[in-house]
Amino acid sequence: MALYAISDLHLSFAISKPMGRFGENWVDHYKKIQTNWLSKINDDDTILIGGDISWAMKLKDSMEDLRFIHRLPGKKILIRGNHDYWWSSITKLNSLFGDMFFIQNNFIPYNDYAICGSRGWICPGDDSFEKSDIAIYKREKLRIELSLKSAKKSKYDKIIFLIHFPPLNDKFEKSEFMDLFEEYSVEKVIYGHLHGPFDKNKIYNWEENKIDYHLTSSDYINFSPIKILN
């Protein structure tokens, strides 16, 4: 039994969204994900999926993408990404598949860990951060804390946080999201959203104040889920 993670699947079985236009490494990327997943993950493993799951705009159009994930082995824990417009009510989503669990203002147990999560947002100080982002950023901060509080209320001391956006700006300056992770003694933070080409001068996986941060965007990890815990 092990815990894995991957983000940014960007599936589009029901709509026309060829990913090859983002680079040759994205051609038939879902086949790479499937092959690598099957080579690593068993039915008793759990995999965290950090958002940007499907390009679909409506839930009915995302179902083929969700079924693709469902057919793969393991228990899946998912959060919303900025492109997941199909994301419906959390109650409805959690009724779809017995092996897929969607996080929204809550947490999912994993052994003695709580898996918390939220989408996150662009952080202040980022070159793309605008006045209109302030309200969304503050709302996401509240959602992050709601998820963390729900875990603490249930007496979980060991927490892994799954977030779609990187929890800092493009200058890699600390955010209030990271302050919350430290306040609630989060052990690991799994994030995505960033895509290549990647800057060789930047560190995307690091340890800060006893928290391990891991980038799990599909193209960053060569479309192969990475192990988070044995």
Residue pairs with C-beta under 8 A, 6 or more apart in sequence:
1 44
1 45
1 46
1 111
2 45
2 46
2 227
2 229
2 230
3 45
3 46
3 47
3 48
3 110
3 113
3 160
3 227
3 228
3 229
4 40
4 41
4 45
4 46
4 47
4 48
4 74
4 225
4 226
4 227
4 228
5 47
5 48
5 49
5 50
5 162
5 190
5 214
5 216
5 225
5 226
5 228
6 33
6 37
6 47
6 48
6 49
6 50
6 216
6 218
6 221
6 223
6 224
6 225
6 226
7 49
7 50
7 51
7 52
7 81
7 164
7 190
7 191
7 192
7 193
7 216
7 217
7 218
8 50
8 51
8 52
8 81
8 192
8 193
8 195
8 217
8 218
8 219
9 30
9 33
9 49
9 52
9 53
9 54
9 65
9 69
9 218
10 17
10 19
10 29
10 52
10 53
10 54
10 55
10 83
10 218
11 30
11 53
11 54
11 55
11 65
11 68
11 69
12 18
12 19
12 54
12 55
12 56
12 65
13 30
13 64
13 65
13 68
14 56
14 61
14 62
14 63
14 64
14 65
15 55
15 56
15 57
15 61
17 55
19 26
19 27
19 29
20 26
20 27
20 28
22 195
23 196
23 219
25 196
25 219
25 223
26 219
29 218
29 219
29 223
30 68
32 222
32 223
32 224
33 218
33 223
33 224
34 68
34 72
36 222
36 223
36 224
36 225
37 47
37 72
37 73
37 224
37 225
38 72
38 73
40 224
40 225
40 227
41 47
41 72
41 73
41 74
41 225
42 73
42 74
43 73
43 74
44 74
45 73
45 74
45 75
46 74
46 75
46 76
46 77
46 110
47 74
47 75
47 76
47 77
47 225
48 77
48 78
48 115
48 160
48 162
48 190
48 216
48 228
49 69
49 76
49 77
49 78
49 79
50 79
50 81
50 117
50 162
50 163
50 164
50 190
50 191
50 192
50 216
51 78
51 79
51 80
51 81
51 82
51 83
51 84
51 119
51 164
51 192
51 193
52 81
52 82
52 83
52 84
52 164
52 192
52 193
53 62
53 65
53 66
53 69
53 78
53 81
53 84
54 61
54 62
54 65
54 66
54 84
54 86
55 83
56 62
56 65
56 85
56 86
57 85
57 86
58 85
58 86
59 86
59 87
59 88
59 92
61 86
62 86
66 96
66 97
66 100
69 76
69 100
70 76
70 97
70 99
70 100
74 99
75 99
75 100
75 101
76 99
76 100
76 101
77 101
77 103
77 108
77 110
77 115
77 117
77 162
78 100
78 101
78 102
78 103
79 102
79 103
79 104
79 117
79 118
79 119
79 162
79 163
79 164
80 87
80 102
80 104
80 119
80 164
81 119
81 164
81 192
81 193
82 119
82 164
82 165
82 193
87 93
90 102
90 104
90 105
90 106
93 102
94 101
94 102
101 108
103 115
103 116
103 117
103 118
103 147
103 162
104 118
104 143
105 118
105 143
105 146
105 147
105 150
106 146
106 147
106 150
107 114
107 115
107 116
107 117
107 147
107 150
107 151
107 154
107 156
107 159
108 114
108 115
109 115
109 156
110 160
112 156
112 158
113 156
113 158
113 159
113 160
113 187
113 229
114 151
114 154
114 156
114 158
114 159
114 160
115 159
115 160
115 162
116 144
116 147
116 148
116 150
116 151
116 159
116 160
116 161
116 162
116 186
117 147
117 161
117 162
117 163
118 140
118 143
118 144
118 147
118 163
119 140
119 143
119 163
119 164
119 165
120 140
120 144
120 163
120 164
120 165
120 166
120 167
120 177
120 191
121 133
121 136
121 137
121 140
121 165
122 128
122 129
122 133
122 137
122 165
122 169
123 129
123 137
123 165
123 166
123 167
123 168
123 169
123 173
123 175
123 177
124 134
124 137
124 169
124 175
125 169
125 171
125 173
126 169
126 170
126 171
127 170
128 170
129 137
129 169
140 177
141 176
141 177
141 180
144 161
144 163
144 177
144 180
145 180
147 161
148 159
148 161
148 180
148 184
148 186
151 159
151 184
152 184
157 185
158 187
159 184
159 185
159 186
159 187
160 186
160 187
160 188
160 189
160 190
160 228
161 181
161 186
161 188
161 189
161 190
162 190
162 191
163 177
163 189
163 190
163 191
164 191
164 192
164 193
165 191
165 192
165 193
166 191
166 193
166 194
166 215
167 175
167 177
167 178
167 181
167 189
167 191
167 213
168 174
168 175
168 177
168 178
169 175
172 202
172 203
178 208
178 211
181 189
181 211
182 209
182 211
185 210
186 211
187 210
187 211
187 212
188 211
188 212
188 213
188 214
188 228
189 211
189 212
189 213
189 214
190 214
190 216
190 228
191 213
191 214
191 215
191 216
192 215
192 216
192 217
193 217
194 204
194 215
194 217
194 220
195 217
195 219
195 220
196 219
196 220
198 204
198 220
204 215
204 220
205 212
205 213
205 214
205 215
206 212
206 213
207 213
214 226
214 228
215 221
216 225
216 226
